[in-house]
């Protein structure tokens, strides 16, 4: 096993040095920077153990250290441009740094995907709770992760989604609501009074049975009628076909998903959004949220984390996709969460 791991690292290290001659200086800078980065983290860890450093100072050092290495990583990406080399180098970086960075619960989770996929419900729950779950240097690394731009955006996204749904439920009676890739259903649990008052019927679908069990336990104390919130294990990718979606779920008054659409390729996403918009009743609303790549730095998720599944899209990309899906521009409104990173499109049929 050790030989296998060494072989993998050696192959990735070879890729690190296999760039063209004109890029050699950037490769050398990165290789040396990785070694300094690991050693400086170990030095900080020793100082934490000895009590030689105050909490605020530790966090400042860790933030500065990570900012410095990520700037070098960004420069490497810009200069090398070869995606195969870049991906191999990211993998090498994660393996080289894993012994120490994995002491952070948050980093370990977004590198190892314990649920088998990126962005699972417990990862998002950790961001929502915004509380370190590690000790030693892991505690400070957790705090560093929880202050990432996208961590703030995830919390802002939840707030904005809850507000949008509150507004919809406040003006409707007996609405049928479809929540796609529902995860932990945190926003549903925050809307229990509105669900009861409007007599809404939520259908929450997710392929992860553990996420559905988590949501069921969260919603259990709410004393909602069985028809008011249904949790269904289901592959949402099937909904790209309007006939399948209509047969299995029927027409809806509100359809929403946040996060899920970021992981779908453009051509499939166009079909999915077209199908979902067609599934709406007249006057119904489709709420779709996206991460605006112009508003955050990607290197955290590609180097510190192994979380590159979500597409790097901009507002121009979103609006092109929505247009290709046949959703009229005049039917849409656009807002952002408080971080400015998450873009919400609400399309009325």
N, C-alpha and C positions, 0 to 999 in steps of 0.2 A: 504494500500500500504506500509506504514511504517512497519507494522507488518510482511508483506511478505518479505521485504528486510531484516529485522532483523533476520527472520527465516533463510534466505539463508546464511547470514553471520555467524549465530550461527552454522549451519551445517558445513560450511567450517572451522570454528574455531575448531569445534570438530575433523574434519579430521586432522587439524594441529597437534593436540595433541594425535592422535590415533596410533602413530608409536610404534615399539617395544621398550622394556625397554632399550636395548643397544644403541638406537638412541636418547634417551631422552635428552641428553645434547645438541645435535645439534638442536633439536626442541626448547629447552629452549633458546638457543642462538639466533635463528631466531626470535622467538616471542618477545623477549626483544629488538632485533635490529630493528624490524619494528616500535615499539613504539618510540624508540629514533630517528629513521629516520624521522618520521612524525613530532615530536616535533622540531627537528633541522631545518627542512624545514620551519616550522611556525616561528621559531626564525629569520631565514634569511629573510623571508617575512616582518616581522616587521622592521627589520633593513633597508631593501630596502625602505619601506614606510617612514621611518624617515630620510633617506638620510645619514645614518651613515656609509655606506660602498661603496667603489668604484666599478665600473663595473667589472674590471678585477678580483678583489678580490672575488666578488660574484660568478663569473663563476668558479673560482678555487675551491671555497668552495662547489659549487653544484657538480662539477665533482668528487671531492674527496669523498663527501658524497655518491654519487651514486656508485662509484667504491667500496666503503666499503660495502654497503648493497648487491651489486651484488656478491661480493666474498663470503659473508655469504650464499646467495641464492645458489651459485654454490656448496658450501660445503654441504649444506642441500641436494641438489640433489644427490651428490656423496654418501652420507652416508645413505640416506633413501632408494633410489632406487625404491621404490614402486610408479609406475607411477600414480596410482589413488590418492594417498596421495599428490604427487608432484603437480598434476594438481589442486586439491582442494586448496592447499596452495597458489599456484600462484593466483588463483581467489580471495582468501581471501586477499592476499597482494594488489591486484589491487583495491578491494573495500575499504580496509582500507586506502589507500593512494589517492583515487580518488578525494576527495574534494579539495586537494591542487594541485595534479599533473594535474588535468583537466584544470587548469588555463593556461596550455600550449596548444595552438591550435594543435601543432603537436602530443603531447601525447594523447590529447582527441580524435583526429582523428584515431590514430592507436589503440585506445582502443574500440571505439564505432562503427567503420565501417559504416559511414553514407550512403555509397553507397550499403551497404548490404554484402560486401565481403572485404577481406584483400587485401591491395596493389592496391587500385583503382587509377584511373588516376590523381585525384586531390592530393592524398597523394604523388604520385611520382612527380607531378608538384611542390609541396612544397619543396621536396628534391632538385629538379633541380634548383629552384630559389635561394635556400640557403639563405633565408631572414626570420628572426623571424617575426611572425605575431601576437604576443601577447604583453601585457604590464605587468608591475610589475614583480613578480617572474616568470610569464609565459614567458616573454621575454627571461630570462636566461635559462629556461628549454627548450625553442625552440632552443636556440643556442647550448645547450648541445646535444639535439637530432640531430641537423644538423651536428654535429661533430662525430657522431657515425661512426664506421668502414663501416657499410653497406650504410650509407648516402653518404659517399665518393665513395663507390663502385657503387651506382646507377648513380652518375654523371659520373664516369669513364666508366661505361657500355654504357651510351649514347654516349660518345665521341668515344669509340672503335667501337660500332656498326655503327655510322655514317661514320667512316673511312673505315670500311670494305665494306659498301654499296657504298661509293664513288669509291673505287677501282673497284668494280664489274661494276658499271654503266659506268665508264670511258673506259671500254674495251668491252662493248656490245652495240648493236644497237637493238632497239625495244624489249628489254627484258620484259617478263611477270614476275611480282614480287608479291609474296603473303606474306602479313604481318599478322601473326596470333596473336590474342589478342592484337590488335594494340594500345589500350588506346588512349592517346592524340595525337599520330602521330608526336611527336616532331621531331624525326629524319627525317621524311618525309619532314616536313617544312624546315629543314635545308639543304635539298638536291634538292631544286627546280631547281637550274641551271643545275644540273646533269640530273634530270628527263627530263627537256626540251631538253637538248643536245642529250641524248640517245634515246629520244622518248619512254621512259619506260612506262609501264602500270602497276600501282600499284593497287592491290586489298587488302584493309585493312579491316579485319573482327574483330568484337568484339561483345559480348553479351550485353554490357552496352550501351544503347542508349544515355545516357548523355555523355559518353566518345566520341561517334561518333559525337554528336552535337558540342562538344568542338573542336574536330579535324576539323570539317567542318568550323567552325568560324575561326580557326587558318589558314586554308589553303585558305580561300576565297580571300585574297589579292594577292595570288600567280599567279592568272590568268592562271591556268593550264587548258588544255582541259578536258572536262568531262571524256573522256576515259583514261586519264593519272592517275587519282586517283579516285578509286571507294571506297566508305565507305559502308560496308554492315553489318547489324545486323545479327549475325550468331553464333550459338553454335559450337565453334571450336572442341569440343569433338567428333562431328560427323566425323571428318577427320581421326579418327583411322581406318575407313573402306575405303580402297583404291578405291573401286568401287563408293562409295558415293562421295568421294573427287574428283575423276576424272570426274564424271557426273556433279558435281556442279561448279567446278573451272577449269577443264582441266589441261593439263601439264603446268609446270612453269619452268622458267629459274633460278629464285632465290626464295627460301622460307626461311623465318626467323621468329624467335620468341625469345624474351628475357624476362625472368621472369616467363612466363607461365608454362614452363616445370617443374620448381621447385615445382609446386603444384600438379603434377600428380603422382600417385603411380607407382611403378616400372613396374608392369606387363602391365598397360595401356600405360605408356610412351613408352615401347618397341614397342607396336603395333602402336602407333602414329608416332614415328620416322621412323619405317619401311614403313608405308603408305606414309609419306611425302617424303622420299627418292625415293620411287617408282614413285611419282608424278612428279619428275624432268625430264626435257628433257635431252638428252645426253649433257654432258658439263655443266649441271646445278649445282647449289650450294645450299646446305642446311646449314644455319647458326643457331646454337643453343647455347644459353648461360645458364650457371648454376652458382650457388653460391657454392663456395668451403668451406665446413663447417670447414675444418682444418685452415682456415685463419681468422675467426672472432669468437667473443664470442657470444653465443646464449642467454645468460641470459637477455640481454636488451630487446629482442623481446618476451620473455616468461614471464617476470615479470613486467618490466616498461611498455611495450606494451602488447597488446593481439594480437600477430601476430605470430602464430605458424603454419600457414598453409603450409609454404614452407618446403620441406623435407631437413633434415640434411644429405647431401651427400658429398662425397669426390671424388677426381679425379679417384680413383679406382672404385667407384660406377658408375661414368659417363661412363667410358670406358667399363665396363661390360655391361651396358645398351645399349650403341651404338653397341657393338659387337653382343648382342642378337637381336638387330634390323636388323642385316644383313648388316650393313654399313662397308665396308672393311676398315681395319686399314690404308692401304696404300692410301686410298682416303681422309683421314682426316689430317687436320693441326690443331694445338692447339695454342692459344694465350691467354693472360690475359689483363684485363684492367689495368690502372695505379695503382690501389690500390692493385692488386694481388689477389683480392678476387673472381672476376668474371672470369670464364673460358669460352672461346669461342671455339667451335669446328666448323670448316668449312669442309664440306664433298662434294667433287665433284663427280658427277656421270659419 
